[in-house]
């Protein structure tokens, strides 16, 4: 692809990323949704604007198919980096004091928003295939996972990051994602143990793709949990110390400090991927470990935000939008029963579990409802897990299509629903130092 063709396409893309969100803000449509719409506009599953533009650049001596393929690869690669930066910034913005103050709602949300949706997913799959135990566990893991990439931008955009409510949602989302990853790994290993022939799947960095799962016997779950625990401890012990050492030998204003911190994040994520731990978890832990170091380094945190929110993170939502195929809503009418049970089962269990968890912790009905709705979106982690299940033969086309439809109908409306609930019921989310002053108001909210 020529440099001129690349610059023209990139200019058009940046223009759409700038103009469309600004225009849609007038209608109170969040930037997340606007960027998803940009992705649908340019992607091959939507209006395929990229596919229509590339032939027009053939006068530059370029092959339209090559230009389009390279452009899609670039956007997806930047989107992956955007997810990494999003989760790193989520970890950096997490306040240790808030984690301590939010202990009770974090525990309640982590347990209930994992357990109830997992049971729901298990039962939905069992309704159609009662004898497929690995498949039931896989569907349970899909239901139990959250889309941190959607949840965190909502919390941040609504200025809830430093509130007890926002901290509880964010931290419990990470914990639940870790648990769902463990459940996914268990289901995959059980599937591999149940077949005699080798399954041809795309290899990843995970060591478990290159080890015969039969060597673990019945102890894979215990082994993997211990591995995750060791990874957590090592990362949270080493990363802050390495970051502090770098801060001592480099001046706060040096750009090289940012490069070193990014290197730490990438190494942490790479080690996690090698151990079979999703990059979402690794990036969040790296950000959590660097949190105090970065915030003590003057404007370093602002530079991270500039790189992330100003450039890379928008590509995450564009790449997700490009993969969203609205036609699936109409092509899967024959599988309507699976789709309806999947969507209703997930949405119902997510909303119920979030509401119940916060009600048990003393929050109002509407705040509980708000928390439940925030956990509904199913995107990157769910789609990736579903793709793994399809490659292994654990999910047939009917169930895979149901997950695609689920990702569409649970992602697009959620930010606006959350905003409407907060604005309509005038919900307040005080920080811990103001929590006592709002205690009476919170009790009055219970009447809603």
N, C-alpha and C positions, 0 to 999 in steps of 0.2 A: 504494500500500500504506500503510495507516495505521500510525502510530507504535506503537500498542498491539499490533497483529498482528506487527509486526517484532520488538518486544521479547520477545514470548512465544516466537516461533520461535527467536530468537537465544539466549534463556535455555535452551531445550531443547537446542539444539546445543552450547552451552558445557557444559551438564550432561553430555551424552554424551561430549564430548571429555575431560572430567575423570574421570568414573566408570569408563568402559569400560577405558581404559589402566591405571588403578589396579587394577582387578579382574584384568585379564589378566597383570599383573606377577607375581601369585602363581604363575602357570604358566610364568614366564620367557619370556613372549611380548613381544618388543620393542615400544616405543611406536609405531614406524613401522608395524608390522603392525596394531596396535590401531587406529590412526587410519585406515588403509586400510579396515578392517572397518567403522568408523563411517561412512565415505563410502559403502560398499556398502549399509549399513543405510538411509541416508536418501536415496540417489540413485535416479533413475528406472530405472536398469538393475539395481537390486537389489531390496530390499524396499519401496522407494519410500515410506519413512516420511513424508517431506516432503509427498508427494502425498496421503497419507491425513490429515495434520494440517491442511492448509490449508482443506479444506471445513468443518472444525469451528470455524474462526474467522470464518465468514461472518456470524455474528451481529453482528460489528463493522462490518458494511456493506462488506466487502471482496470482491472477485472472487477466488475460489480460484486460478484460472489465472494471474491477474496476480501474486498473492502468491507463488505457486510460481516463476514465471519470474524475478521480481525477486530472490528468495532464491537461486536457482541462479546468477544473474549475480553477486550479491554474493560468494558462496562462491568462484566461479571467479576473480573479480578479486582477492580476498584471497589465493587460492592462487598467482596469478601474482606478487604482491608477496612471498609467502612464498618462492617459488623464487629471486627476486632477493635477498632477505635471506640465504637459505641459502648462496648462492654468494658473496655479499659476506663473510659471516662465515667461510666456508671460506678465502677469500683472506686475511682478517685473521689467521686462526689459523695460516696457513702461516708457518713460521719460515725466514728466509733462510739461517741456518746449516744447517738441515736440508736445504734445497734443494741446497746445496753438497755436503753429506756424502752425499746420496742420488743424486748425479749418475749413477753407473753403473747402478743398478737403474731409475732413471727412464728413461734412454735405452733400456735393454733392454725394459722394459715398454711404453714408447710405441711402439717399432717393432714388436714381436711381437704385442701385443694389438690393434694396428691391422691389420697386414699379414695375419696368419693368418685372423682372422675375415672380413676383406674378401675374401680369396681364396675362403673357404668360401661366403660369400653370393653371390659372382659365379658359382661353380660350381653352387650350388643353383638359382639362377634360370636359368642356361644349360641345365640338365637339362630344363627344361620349355619354355623359349623361347630357343633358341640364337642366333636372328638378331636379337634385340632388345638391341643394345649399350647404349643409355641405360638400359634397364630393369635390365640386369646391373650397371651401375655404381651405380644407385640401391639395389639390394638389397645390394651390397657396402658402401655407406655405412651402411645400416641395421644390418648386422652389426657394423661397425667401431665404431659409437658406443657410449658407456657412459651409464648413468643416474647422473649425479653426485648427483642428489637422493636416491638410495638409498645410494650408496657412502659419501658423507661422513657421514651420520648413523650408519652402522654403525661407521666409524672413530672417530667422536667418542664414541659410547656405550661402546665397548670401550676407551676411553682410549689410542688408538693415534696420536693426532694428532701428538704430539711424538716419536714413534719413527721411526727410519729407514724401517721397513717402511711405516708409515701415510703418511708424507710421500711416499714413492715411489709408492704406490697413488694418492693424491690428485692429485699433480702430473701423473703420466702419464695419468690419466683426463681431465684438462683438455686436455692436448696431443692426446690421441687424439680427443676431441670436436671440437677445432678441425680436425684432419685430416679427420674424417668430414663436417664441415660443408662443407669445401672440395670434397670428392668429391661431396657432394649437389648443390652449386651447379653443378659441372661437368656432372653427369648431367642436371640440369634444362635447362641451356643447350643441351646437345646435343639434347635432346628438342625444344626450341623451334626449333632450327635445322633439324630434320628434317621439320617440318611447314610448310605454306604458309599455312594459315589461322590467324588469331589465336585463341589459346586463352583462353576466359573463365575466369579464376581469381580468387580473392579477392586483392585487392591488399594488400601490406604496406608498411611504411615503406622497404623496401630500394629503392635507386635502380635495381637491376637489374630490378625489376618494371615500370619505366617507360622502359627503354632497349631498343632493338632489339638482341637478342643477336648479330645478324649483323655488327655493326660491329666486334666483337672478333675475328672470323675464328677462327683456330686458336690464338689467344694469350690466350683467356679465363683459362685456368688460371694462367698466368704472371702476368697482370694481377691476378687475385684474390689470389694468394699475396703479391705485393708490397704490395697494399692491406692485407692482414692484418698483415704485418710492420710497415708504417708505423704502423698503429693500435696495435700492441703497444708500439712504441718511444715514441710520443707519449704514450700513457696512463701508462706507467711513468715517464716523465720529468716530465709536468705534474702528475699527481694528487698525488704526495707533496709537491711544492713548493706547490701551492695549499693543501693540507691544513695544512702547516707555517705558511703565512702566516695562515690563519684562526686557528690556535692561538695565534699571537702577538697578534692583535688582539682575541680573545675570551678570557674567563676559562675555565679548565678546567671549572668547575662549572656554567657557563651551559647551559641547555637549548638555546639557539640554536645552540650548536656542533654538537649532534646533527643539528639541522635542516639546517645547512650541509653536513655530511658526507653526509647522505642526498641532498641536492641534487646533490653531486658525483657520487655513484654513479648517480643517475638520468640525469644528462647524459651520463656515460660510456656507459651502456647504450643511451641513445637514439642517440648518434652511431654506436655499433656496429651497431644495428639498421638505421640509415640506409645503412650500408656493406654490409649483408647478413651481418653477424656476429651469431650468436645471443646473446641476453641472458645465457645461462649463462656465456659467455666474457667478455663485457663486465663483468658483476658481479664475477666472480672477479678480473679484472685490477684493477678499482677497489678491491676489498678488499685485494689484494696491495699496491697503491700506498699505501693508507692505513694499512697494518698498523703500521708503526713509529710513525706520527703518533698513531694512536688509542691504542696501548698506552702511549705516553708521557703521555697526557692523563688520568691518574688513573683514574676510574671510568667513563670514556666507553665503553670496550669492553664493560663490564658492562651499560651501558644499551642498547647495540646488541644484546647477547645477550638482554636482557629483552624488547625489542620483537620480536626474531626468534623465539627458541625459546618465549617465553611467550605469543605471540599469533599472529603471521603464519604461521610455518612449519607449525604443525599444520594450517592450512587448505590448505596445499599437498597434504598426503597425503590429506586428506578429499576435495579436488577430484579427485585421481587415483582414489580409491576410487569416487567417484560415476560416473566414466567407465568403470569396469571392468565388463564385462558377462560374467559367468560362463556365461551361456547360450550364448555363442559356442563354448564347449568341446563343446557337444552339437549345435548347429545346423550345424556344419561337418564332419560326419562324411563327407559326400560328397567333401570336399577333404582327406581324411585323409593322402594321400601328400604333398601340399604341406606340410601342417602338420607331419607327422613329420619330413620332411627339413629344414624350417626350424628346428624346435626342436632336433633332434639336431645339425644343422650348426652352429648358433650356440653351444649349450652346450658341445659338444665342442671347438670351436675356441677359445672363450674360456678354458675351463679349461686346455687344453693350452698355450696361449700364455702365460698367467700363470704356470703351473708352470715352463715351460721358461725364461722370462725370469729368474725368481728363482733357479732352480737354476744358471744360468750366472753369477749374481752371488754364489754361495756360500751362499744360504739353504737351509734344510732342505726335504725333500720336502713335509712337511705345511704349511710356510709358503708354499711355492710353490702348493700346492693351494688354500690359503686365499685367496691373491691371485687365482688364476684364478676361484674361485667369486665373489669380490667384484665382478668385472667382468661377471658374467653378466646382472644385471637390465637390462631394456630398458623404459624408461617414456616420459617426456614427450618427449625429443628424438626418439626412435624413432617414437613415434606421430605427432608433428608432421610428421616427414619422410614417413611413410607416407601421411598425409592429403594432403600436397602431391603425392605421386606419384599418388594416386588422382584428384585434381582434374585433373591433367595427362594422365590416361589412360595413365600409365606402369605402374600396378598395377591389375589387374582385381580383382573382388571376392574371388576365390579367394586371391590373394596378400595382399590387405588383411586378410581374415579371419585368415589365418595369422599376420600380424604382431600382430593383436589377441590371439589365443590365446597367442602368444609372450610378450607383455607380462604376461599373467596368470600363466603357469606359471613364468616366470623371476623374478618379483618377490616373490611372496608367501612362498616357502620360504627364500629366500637368507639373510636375517638370522639365522634360527634355525640354518641349516646352518653358517654361519660361527661362530656362538657355540658350537655343539656341537663343531666341529673344535678350536677354541681350548681349550675346557674339557676335552674328552676326552683330548687329547694334551698338555695342560698347556703350551701354547706361551707363551714369554716374548718380549716385544718391548721390549728395553732402549732407552733414549735414547742418542744418540751418545757422551755422556761415560761411559756404562757399557758400551759395546759391547765393549771389550776384555775386560772381566771375564766376558762371556758367550761368548767365542770358543770355548772348549773345549766348553761345553754345546751350542753350535750344531753343532760337528763331530759330537758324539754323536747329535744329532737326525737327522743325515744317514742314520743306520742305520735310521730308521723307514720 
